[in-house]
C-alpha cells in the first residue's frame, strides 16, 4: 500500500504513499493534486534525486536474499520517516529466517514510487536508472540464492484521483487504474524474466480513504465513493499477479476493507483508524500494528 504528515487541502499533494523522500527527509509540497497525490514530488532536474532507502549492500551469504520492492509501504514509512528494515519487510524477513537462517534483506523500495516511475525512474536515484532495473540486476547477480521478492505498487497512481475532501474523480480513477494494469504487467514480466524461479508475492492495498467516514455526512459519502477506486486497483493487482505466477498477499482482507458492518462504526473504518495514522495524523501509512498485519498477509500467502 509516501510525506508531509497532514492531509489538508493546502498540503494534499504530500500525503500519498510516499510522504517521505527516499532519503528519509520530507520534501516540500508543491501544490494540491489530490487528497493522496504523489507521495513525493520528483526533485527539480538540477537537484540529484534521493537514493532509495537501503538495507544491506554487501553480498548475501549462500543462504538467500529477500528483495523488497515498491513504494513507501515497502520501506516502512511512518511519521518518523522510512524504516526499511521494519515496516512489513522486517517481520517478513523474520519469517523467512525460520527456514533460511542466513537470509538477508535488500530493500529497494522508494517513497513516492508509482508504476511509471518504477519502470522509468525519476523519484529515487538508482545506479541502474530505475527501481525495476536495479531489481533485475540484483536478481540476475544472485540467481542461485534469491528466495523471495515482495512488491507493493500502484496506490500512488490512483490515490491522486481523490481531492482533499475525499471526492473521487471517476475519469481519473479509470485512466489511472488502466495505467496500473499495463505497467504492473510490465514490471512483473521483468521480475519473472530475471528470476523465473523466485518466489514472488504481490500485495493488495488497504483503503485509507475510509477514514473520512468519521467526518460527518459528507465524509461518509466520500468514504463510500472511495470503495470502487481501491477495489478496482486491487482487482488489477490480483489479475496481474496471477498472470505472472505470483502469489497475492490479501492486505485488503487483513484490513477488513470490504466489511461494512460493525458498531458504533464500520469494521473497515475502525481498522484503518487502528492500524494506520489516518485518523490521528491524516497520514495514510500503516503503524506498527498495520505493518505487522501486512507481513502476516505476506507470510500467509507463501
Backbone torsions as a table, in degrees:
resi	resn	phi	psi	omega
1	UNK	NA	NA	NA
2	UNK	NA	NA	NA
3	UNK	NA	-68.1	165.6
4	UNK	-50.8	167.7	-173.8
5	UNK	-108.7	-7.0	-173.4
6	UNK	-114.4	136.7	178.0
7	UNK	-94.9	78.0	-177.2
8	UNK	-122.8	159.8	-176.9
9	UNK	-61.0	-31.9	-178.3
10	UNK	-81.5	-8.6	-179.1
11	UNK	-134.3	26.5	-174.0
12	UNK	-62.0	-28.6	-174.7
13	UNK	-72.1	-8.3	-176.2
14	UNK	-110.6	12.1	-174.3
15	UNK	-110.2	29.2	177.1
16	UNK	-94.3	-167.6	-175.5
17	UNK	-68.8	24.9	176.8
18	UNK	-144.3	41.4	-177.4
19	UNK	-54.6	-27.7	-179.0
20	UNK	-116.7	137.4	179.9
21	UNK	-63.8	164.9	-174.0
22	UNK	-62.1	-26.3	179.3
23	UNK	-84.6	-4.9	179.7
24	UNK	100.1	-12.0	178.7
25	UNK	-93.2	139.3	-177.1
26	UNK	-78.8	123.0	177.0
27	UNK	-74.7	162.1	179.6
28	UNK	-78.5	140.1	175.2
29	UNK	-65.8	148.4	-178.4
30	UNK	-120.0	10.8	179.0
31	UNK	149.8	179.7	-179.0
32	UNK	-107.7	109.4	-177.4
33	UNK	-115.1	1.6	-178.9
34	UNK	150.3	160.9	-176.9
35	UNK	-59.2	-32.8	178.9
36	UNK	-134.7	59.7	-176.7
37	UNK	-69.9	-171.3	-174.9
38	UNK	-50.3	132.5	-176.8
39	UNK	-56.4	-44.7	174.3
40	UNK	-131.3	142.2	175.8
41	UNK	-85.3	128.6	179.1
42	UNK	-55.8	139.3	-179.1
43	UNK	-68.1	158.7	177.0
44	UNK	-58.2	156.1	-176.9
45	UNK	-61.5	-24.4	-178.8
46	UNK	-80.7	-10.7	-179.0
47	UNK	-108.1	127.5	179.6
48	UNK	-59.3	136.4	177.8
49	UNK	-67.5	146.4	179.1
50	UNK	-68.4	154.2	175.8
51	UNK	-76.5	154.6	174.0
52	UNK	-67.5	158.9	174.2
53	UNK	-62.3	135.8	-176.5
54	UNK	-119.9	153.5	172.0
55	UNK	-114.7	-116.5	-178.9
56	UNK	-77.8	136.4	175.1
57	UNK	-113.2	-0.5	179.0
58	UNK	-82.6	163.9	179.1
59	UNK	-65.0	140.0	-179.8
60	UNK	-73.5	149.8	173.9
61	UNK	-68.7	176.8	-174.7
62	UNK	-64.6	-14.7	-175.1
63	UNK	-64.7	-72.7	-179.8
64	UNK	-178.5	161.4	170.6
65	UNK	-102.7	152.8	162.2
66	UNK	-123.1	118.6	-177.0
67	UNK	-106.4	117.5	178.4
68	UNK	-101.9	128.1	-178.3
69	UNK	-127.1	152.0	174.5
70	UNK	140.4	-149.9	-175.2
71	UNK	-101.9	-151.4	-175.1
72	UNK	-66.4	-23.4	175.5
73	UNK	-69.4	-34.6	178.3
74	UNK	-62.8	-33.4	180.0
75	UNK	-98.7	17.3	170.3
76	UNK	63.7	36.5	-176.6
77	UNK	-62.0	137.3	172.9
78	UNK	-140.1	177.1	-179.0
79	UNK	-53.7	-25.8	179.5
80	UNK	-82.5	-7.6	179.7
81	UNK	122.3	-172.3	178.2
82	UNK	-70.7	141.2	178.0
83	UNK	-134.4	74.2	-170.0
84	UNK	-63.3	-19.4	178.4
85	UNK	-97.1	2.8	176.7
86	UNK	-117.3	-119.9	-179.5
87	UNK	50.2	-139.6	173.8
88	UNK	-91.5	-20.9	-178.3
89	UNK	-65.0	-38.0	-179.6
90	UNK	-60.8	-53.1	177.4
91	UNK	-63.1	-32.5	176.7
92	UNK	-65.4	-41.6	176.9
93	UNK	-59.8	-42.1	178.0
94	UNK	-60.1	-39.8	177.9
95	UNK	-65.2	-42.0	178.9
96	UNK	-62.9	-35.6	-178.5
97	UNK	-71.1	-7.9	174.9
98	UNK	-65.8	-28.4	178.4
99	UNK	-117.2	-16.6	179.5
100	UNK	-129.6	82.3	-170.4
101	UNK	-58.6	-29.7	-177.0
102	UNK	-94.7	13.2	-177.4
103	UNK	-61.3	142.6	176.9
104	UNK	-120.9	148.9	177.0
105	UNK	-97.5	131.1	168.4
106	UNK	-119.7	111.7	-176.2
107	UNK	-105.4	110.9	179.5
108	UNK	-102.4	8.3	-178.0
109	UNK	-57.5	157.3	-176.2
110	UNK	-140.3	117.0	176.3
111	UNK	-60.8	127.0	-178.7
112	UNK	96.9	-4.7	-175.6
113	UNK	-65.4	137.4	171.4
114	UNK	-112.2	173.6	176.7
115	UNK	-64.9	-33.7	179.6
116	UNK	-69.3	-46.0	-179.0
117	UNK	-70.8	-26.6	176.0
118	UNK	-64.1	-35.5	178.3
119	UNK	-80.1	-40.1	-170.0
120	UNK	-107.5	-11.0	-176.4
121	UNK	82.2	179.2	175.5
122	UNK	121.4	-17.7	177.9
123	UNK	-99.0	-59.3	176.4
124	UNK	-110.8	158.4	-175.9
125	UNK	-96.5	121.8	176.0
126	UNK	-122.9	139.2	177.7
127	UNK	-55.1	-32.3	-178.0
128	UNK	-83.3	-8.6	176.0
129	UNK	107.8	-29.6	-179.6
130	UNK	-155.1	165.6	-179.7
131	UNK	-64.0	-41.6	-178.7
132	UNK	-68.5	-35.2	177.3
133	UNK	-65.5	-39.5	177.3
134	UNK	-65.2	-40.4	179.3
135	UNK	-64.1	-44.3	179.7
136	UNK	-61.2	-43.2	179.5
137	UNK	-61.1	-43.4	-179.8
138	UNK	-66.3	-41.7	179.9
139	UNK	-63.0	-42.7	-179.7
140	UNK	-68.4	-36.7	-178.1
141	UNK	-73.7	-20.6	-176.5
142	UNK	-128.2	40.3	-174.0
143	UNK	-57.7	-33.4	-175.1
144	UNK	-82.4	-14.8	-175.4
145	UNK	-119.7	-3.3	177.3
146	UNK	-72.1	125.8	-177.9
147	UNK	-115.4	-30.7	-172.5
148	UNK	-149.4	135.8	171.7
149	UNK	-129.1	130.0	172.4
150	UNK	-114.8	150.0	-177.3
151	UNK	-144.4	127.1	166.3
152	UNK	-128.6	121.3	-177.7
153	UNK	-158.2	146.5	175.6
154	UNK	125.8	-23.9	-177.6
155	UNK	-64.5	-38.7	-179.2
156	UNK	-66.4	-24.2	176.7
157	UNK	-67.5	-45.3	-170.6
158	UNK	-95.3	-27.7	-176.4
159	UNK	-69.2	-16.7	175.4
160	UNK	-68.1	-11.4	-178.7
161	UNK	-83.6	0.2	176.7
162	UNK	-105.0	134.1	179.9
163	UNK	-86.9	177.4	-175.4
164	UNK	-56.6	-24.4	179.1
165	UNK	-84.7	-11.5	-177.5
166	UNK	101.7	-6.1	179.7
167	UNK	-68.4	136.0	-175.7
168	UNK	-99.7	130.9	172.1
169	UNK	-80.3	106.4	-172.2
170	UNK	-67.4	-36.0	178.1
171	UNK	-64.3	-42.4	176.7
172	UNK	-62.1	-44.2	-178.4
173	UNK	-60.2	-43.2	179.7
174	UNK	-63.9	-45.0	-179.2
175	UNK	-63.9	-46.2	-177.4
176	UNK	-69.3	-34.6	177.8
177	UNK	-66.4	-37.0	175.7
178	UNK	-64.2	-40.3	177.4
179	UNK	-61.8	-44.5	178.2
180	UNK	-58.8	-45.5	-178.4
181	UNK	-58.0	-44.9	-178.8
182	UNK	-68.5	-49.2	-175.7
183	UNK	-69.8	-39.9	-179.0
184	UNK	-64.0	-38.4	176.4
185	UNK	-60.7	-41.2	178.6
186	UNK	-65.7	-41.3	178.6
187	UNK	-61.6	-46.7	-177.7
188	UNK	-68.2	-34.5	176.3
189	UNK	-61.6	-41.2	-179.8
190	UNK	-67.2	-40.0	177.8
191	UNK	-63.4	-44.8	-178.8
192	UNK	-65.3	-39.1	179.3
193	UNK	-64.9	-37.8	-179.0
194	UNK	-80.2	-29.0	-179.3
195	UNK	-137.2	72.2	-174.2
196	UNK	-60.8	-24.1	-177.5
197	UNK	-107.4	0.2	-176.7
198	UNK	-68.9	146.5	174.0
199	UNK	-77.6	122.4	-174.0
200	UNK	-120.5	124.5	179.4
201	UNK	-123.9	124.4	179.9
202	UNK	-109.2	133.2	-176.6
203	UNK	-95.2	140.0	166.4
204	UNK	-83.8	-179.3	-175.6
205	UNK	-119.7	148.4	166.6
206	UNK	-79.0	170.4	-176.7
207	UNK	-110.8	96.4	-178.2
208	UNK	-68.4	-21.9	-177.5
209	UNK	-69.2	-13.4	177.0
210	UNK	-63.0	-20.1	179.5
211	UNK	-61.0	-22.8	179.3
212	UNK	-61.5	-19.2	-179.0
213	UNK	-53.8	-30.8	-178.1
214	UNK	-77.2	-0.8	-174.0
215	UNK	-106.6	41.2	174.7
216	UNK	79.5	-170.2	-175.3
217	UNK	-58.3	-45.7	178.3
218	UNK	-62.0	-37.6	178.6
219	UNK	-65.9	-40.0	177.5
220	UNK	-62.2	-39.8	178.4
221	UNK	-65.5	-40.7	179.1
222	UNK	-65.6	-40.9	178.3
223	UNK	-60.8	-41.7	179.6
224	UNK	-64.9	-40.6	-178.8
225	UNK	-66.8	-25.7	-177.7
226	UNK	-75.1	-18.7	-173.4
227	UNK	-61.2	-47.2	178.4
228	UNK	-63.2	-30.7	-179.9
229	UNK	-61.0	-51.5	-179.1
230	UNK	-74.4	-33.6	177.9
231	UNK	-63.7	-41.2	178.2
232	UNK	-64.7	-42.1	177.6
233	UNK	-61.3	-48.4	-177.0
234	UNK	-66.4	-31.9	176.9
235	UNK	-65.2	-41.7	179.3
236	UNK	-69.7	-37.9	177.0
237	UNK	-61.2	-46.1	-179.1
238	UNK	-63.5	-43.9	-180.0
239	UNK	-61.6	-47.0	-178.8
240	UNK	-66.1	-39.7	-179.7
241	UNK	-62.5	-47.2	-178.8
242	UNK	-65.0	-36.0	178.4
243	UNK	-64.7	-28.1	180.0
244	UNK	-91.7	4.4	-178.7
245	UNK	72.2	25.4	179.8
246	UNK	-96.9	158.9	174.0
247	UNK	-90.3	155.8	-177.0
248	UNK	-115.2	122.4	174.4
249	UNK	-87.1	117.1	-173.7
250	UNK	-82.8	72.0	177.8
251	UNK	-65.9	-38.0	178.0
252	UNK	-58.1	-42.1	178.2
253	UNK	-67.6	-39.7	179.4
254	UNK	-60.4	-34.5	179.3
255	UNK	-89.1	9.3	178.6
256	UNK	55.5	36.9	-172.5
257	UNK	-57.4	-32.6	-177.2
258	UNK	-98.9	3.8	-177.5
259	UNK	-91.2	101.5	-174.3
260	UNK	-87.8	-16.1	-179.1
261	UNK	-75.8	176.2	179.3
262	UNK	123.1	155.5	-178.5
263	UNK	-146.9	139.0	9.5
264	UNK	-82.8	-5.0	176.1
265	UNK	-136.7	160.0	-178.9
266	UNK	-56.7	147.0	-179.6
267	UNK	-58.7	-38.9	-177.9
268	UNK	-67.1	-34.3	176.4
269	UNK	-68.6	-46.5	179.8
270	UNK	-58.8	-39.8	-178.5
271	UNK	-66.7	-40.0	176.9
272	UNK	-61.9	-42.0	-179.0
273	UNK	-69.8	-31.1	-179.4
274	UNK	-80.3	-34.4	-169.1
275	UNK	-110.9	0.0	174.0
276	UNK	-133.1	178.9	179.3
277	UNK	-97.1	10.8	-174.4
278	UNK	-62.0	-44.2	-173.7
279	UNK	-83.3	-15.2	-180.0
280	UNK	-105.8	-30.5	-175.3
281	UNK	-132.8	4.7	-174.6
282	UNK	55.5	39.5	-178.7
283	UNK	-122.3	121.8	-172.2
284	UNK	-72.7	-10.4	-173.5
285	UNK	-72.3	152.5	177.9
286	UNK	-70.0	154.3	169.3
287	UNK	-96.2	-171.5	-177.1
288	UNK	-57.6	-40.4	179.7
289	UNK	-65.8	-40.2	179.5
290	UNK	-65.7	-43.3	178.3
291	UNK	-65.2	-35.9	176.8
292	UNK	-62.9	-39.8	177.9
293	UNK	-65.8	-38.6	177.5
294	UNK	-65.0	-42.2	178.6
295	UNK	-62.5	-40.9	178.3
296	UNK	-61.2	-39.4	178.5
297	UNK	-62.9	-40.6	177.8
298	UNK	-64.1	-49.1	-177.4
299	UNK	-65.9	-33.8	176.5
300	UNK	-67.4	-39.2	-179.9
301	UNK	-65.0	-29.0	-178.9
302	UNK	-67.4	NA	NA
